Amino acid sequence: MGSCCTSNSNLLAEQFIRDILNDESLKIRKYNYMELLNEIVSKRVEQEIPKEHISQFLIPEFYDSNKTESNDIYIDSIFKYILDQLEDKNNMYLVLLYFYPFIKHEQEKIYENFFNTIRFITQSHRQEINKDSVKKILFTYISFCSWGISFAVRLKLTNSDDLNNSFSSLLNGPYSETNLNKFLETLMNSLTGGKDEEIINLDMFKKMFEQYDISTIENVRDFLLTQN
C-alpha cells in the first residue's frame, strides 16, 4: 500500500474528514477519560446501555448541532454508523470504545485505560485477556477510526467527482481491509514481541502504546496512511 497522508489522491478526502472532526460542535473532543466514563455510566442500566439511551441521552451530551453550519449531516452520519454497530443493549465498555478515540488524552494512563476497556468488554476477571479477543476488538477499533468514519462521511457527500474519487482512494488504499489487517498484525507483534503468546497483559499494552499510540482517530489514521 504505502500510501502517504500527503499524496494527492488521499489528501482532499482526508483533510475534509479532519475538518469535520475538528468542528466546534463536537463537544466530546474536549472530554477527558473520566468525563467520558462518567457520562457513559450515567446512561447505563446496570452494566448495559440501551441503544436508545445512546441516541437520546448520550450523543446530545457529546454534540451540539446548533454550533455547526455545514457539517451536521456528516457528524450525524458518523454517530449513526456507531449506532449501527451496536445491539439493542450493549456492554458499557464497548460503547466507551467507540467514543474513546474522540476525546483528549493529556495526563491519562492511556495504555491502562485501553487495556481495561478491552478487559471489561471481554469480561475477564483477571489482569489478562485472550489474544484472539484482543485481536478482534483491536480490529473493530482501528477499522472504525479509519474505514468506518470515512464510509459514514462519504455516504452524505454531494456530487463532487474530485472528492468522491479521493474517498475511493482512501477506502480502497490505506483504509482497505488488506491494509487494516497489515496494521493489526503490526500491533499484535508489538504486543507479543513477536512471540507466540496466547495471553495479553497490561505490560504488553504499555509496550505497544510506546510504539503505537492509537488513542485518537487522527493517530490511527496517520499510522495507516504512512504504513509501508
HELIX and SHEET records of a PDB file:
HELIX    1   1 ASN A    8  LEU A   21  1                                  14    
HELIX    2   2 LYS A   27  LYS A   30  5                                   4    
HELIX    3   3 TYR A   33  SER A   42  1                                  10    
HELIX    4   4 LYS A   51  HIS A   53  1                                   3    
HELIX    5   5 ILE A   54  LEU A   58  3                                   5    
HELIX    6   6 ILE A   59  PHE A   62  1                                   4    
HELIX    7   7 SER A   65  LYS A   67  5                                   3    
HELIX    8   8 ASP A   72  GLN A   85  1                                  14    
HELIX    9   9 MET A   92  PHE A   99  1                                   8    
HELIX   10  10 TYR A  100  PHE A  102  5                                   3    
HELIX   11  11 ILE A  110  THR A  122  1                                  13    
HELIX   12  12 LYS A  131  SER A  143  1                                  13    
HELIX   13  13 PHE A  144  GLY A  148  3                                   5    
HELIX   14  14 ILE A  149  ARG A  154  1                                   6    
HELIX   15  15 ASP A  161  ASN A  172  1                                  12    
HELIX   16  16 GLU A  177  THR A  192  1                                  16    
HELIX   17  17 LEU A  202  GLN A  211  1                                  10    
HELIX   18  18 ILE A  217  LEU A  225  1                                   9    
SHEET    1   A 2 GLU A  48  PRO A  50  0                                        
SHEET    2   A 2 LYS A  89  ASN A  91 -1                                        
SHEET    1   B 2 GLU A 128  ASN A 130  0                                        
SHEET    2   B 2 ILE A 199  ASN A 201 -1                                        
END                                                                             
